[in-house]
Amino acid sequence: MKETNVKRRLSGGASPVPLSSLSVGEEAEIVGISRQCTGPQRRRLLDFGIVPGKKIKAVLQSAFGDTIGYFILGTVVGLRKEQAGLVFIKRDHE
């Protein structure tokens, strides 16, 4: 999904932000995945349940901070900041 397409999907003029910007304890709604994310990497995100409309919450951070644990569909999945940067969200408080 192109970043410009993601922006059009949000109401109220709010811009989507990357999942990597979510702090531990925050919850958000997934609005899309970047078109730059292709092949096995995209399939992995989709298999984790990272699809538009789903709620996701940052719950854990690794000791070095590069990997974050996200709670989605009743389980915790770990994503590196680079991978999380390809997923776009809308924060719940926006």
C-alpha positions as CSV (number, residue, x, y, z in Angstrom):
1,M,0.0,0.0,0.0
2,K,1.5,3.3,-1.0
3,E,2.0,5.8,1.8
4,T,-0.2,8.3,-0.1
5,N,-3.0,5.7,-0.2
6,V,-2.6,5.2,3.5
7,K,-3.0,8.9,4.2
8,R,-6.2,9.0,2.3
9,R,-7.7,6.3,4.4
10,L,-7.4,8.2,7.7
11,S,-10.3,10.5,8.7
12,G,-9.9,13.8,10.3
13,G,-6.7,14.7,8.4
14,A,-4.5,12.7,10.8
15,S,-1.4,11.3,9.1
16,P,-0.4,7.7,9.6
17,V,2.8,7.1,11.5
18,P,5.1,4.1,11.5
19,L,4.5,1.3,14.0
20,S,8.1,1.8,15.2
21,S,7.0,5.2,16.7
22,L,4.6,3.4,19.2
23,S,5.9,3.4,22.8
24,V,5.6,0.5,25.1
25,G,2.0,0.5,26.6
26,E,0.5,2.4,23.6
27,E,-2.2,0.9,21.4
28,A,-3.0,1.7,17.8
29,E,-4.9,0.6,14.8
30,I,-3.1,-0.7,11.7
31,V,-3.9,1.2,8.6
32,G,-1.5,-0.4,6.1
33,I,1.8,-1.8,5.0
34,S,4.3,0.0,2.8
35,R,4.6,-1.2,-0.8
36,Q,8.4,-1.4,-0.1
37,C,7.6,-4.4,2.0
38,T,7.4,-7.3,-0.5
39,G,7.9,-11.0,-0.8
40,P,8.6,-13.2,2.3
41,Q,8.9,-10.1,4.5
42,R,5.3,-8.9,3.6
43,R,4.0,-12.5,4.0
44,R,5.5,-12.8,7.5
45,L,3.7,-9.6,8.6
46,L,0.4,-10.8,7.1
47,D,0.8,-14.2,8.8
48,F,1.3,-12.4,12.1
49,G,-2.1,-10.8,11.6
50,I,-0.7,-7.4,10.8
51,V,-3.5,-6.2,8.5
52,P,-5.5,-3.0,8.2
53,G,-8.2,-2.6,10.9
54,K,-6.5,-4.7,13.6
55,K,-5.5,-3.3,17.0
56,I,-1.9,-3.7,18.0
57,K,-0.1,-2.8,21.3
58,A,3.6,-2.4,22.1
59,V,4.2,-4.5,25.2
60,L,7.9,-5.3,25.4
61,Q,11.2,-3.8,24.4
62,S,14.5,-5.7,24.1
63,A,17.5,-4.7,26.2
64,F,19.1,-3.0,23.3
65,G,15.9,-1.4,22.1
66,D,16.0,-2.7,18.5
67,T,13.3,-5.3,18.9
68,I,9.8,-4.5,20.2
69,G,7.2,-7.1,21.2
70,Y,3.7,-6.3,19.9
71,F,0.5,-7.9,21.1
72,I,-1.9,-8.7,18.3
73,L,-4.5,-11.4,17.9
74,G,-3.9,-12.9,21.3
75,T,-0.1,-13.4,20.9
76,V,3.1,-11.4,21.1
77,V,5.2,-11.0,18.0
78,G,8.7,-9.4,17.9
79,L,9.6,-7.0,15.2
80,R,12.8,-5.0,14.6
81,K,12.4,-1.3,14.2
82,E,13.2,-1.5,10.5
83,Q,10.3,-4.0,10.0
84,A,8.0,-2.0,12.2
85,G,8.8,1.1,10.2
86,L,7.1,-0.5,7.2
87,V,3.7,-0.8,9.0
88,F,1.5,2.3,9.3
89,I,-0.8,3.0,12.3
90,K,-3.3,5.4,13.6
91,R,-2.9,6.0,17.4
92,D,-6.0,5.5,19.5
93,H,-5.9,9.0,20.9
94,E,-5.8,10.7,17.5
